[in-house]
Amino acid sequence: MWPKLDFIFQGKARKYRGIKVDELGKAIANNVLTIGIGTEYFLYDDFKSLIR
């Protein structure tokens, strides 16, 4: 459903776009390998930057 609605999320609303489950999994797996403390909050572009 999200790919069909992505055209709505342009400009400032881009951060609310959906992300595919496989991309989400890759981003989470890659982020586990980074050093960090506390709670992290990610938006669409943050997840996309974690996918290698």
C-alpha positions in Angstrom: 0.0 0.0 0.0 2.8 2.4 0.9 4.3 2.5 -2.6 1.0 3.7 -4.0 0.8 6.5 -1.4 4.5 7.7 -1.6 3.5 10.5 -4.0 1.6 12.1 -1.1 4.8 12.3 1.0 6.9 14.9 -0.7 8.9 17.8 0.7 8.7 18.0 4.5 6.3 15.0 4.7 9.0 12.8 3.1 10.1 11.7 6.5 6.8 9.8 7.0 7.2 7.6 3.9 6.9 3.9 4.3 9.9 1.6 4.1 9.9 -2.0 2.8 10.3 -4.7 5.5 13.5 -6.1 4.0 15.1 -2.6 3.9 14.0 -2.0 7.5 15.6 -5.3 8.5 18.9 -4.4 6.8 18.9 -1.0 8.3 18.3 -2.4 11.8 21.0 -5.1 11.3 23.5 -2.5 10.2 22.7 -0.1 13.0 23.3 -2.9 15.6 26.9 -2.8 14.6 27.3 0.9 15.4 28.3 2.2 18.8 25.6 4.2 20.6 23.9 4.8 23.9 20.3 5.4 24.6 17.2 5.5 22.4 17.5 6.4 18.8 14.7 7.8 16.6 14.9 7.2 12.9 12.9 8.7 10.0 12.8 7.5 6.4 16.0 9.1 5.3 17.8 7.8 8.4 16.8 4.2 7.5 17.8 4.7 3.9 21.3 5.9 4.9 21.8 2.7 7.0 21.2 0.3 4.1 24.4 -0.7 2.4 
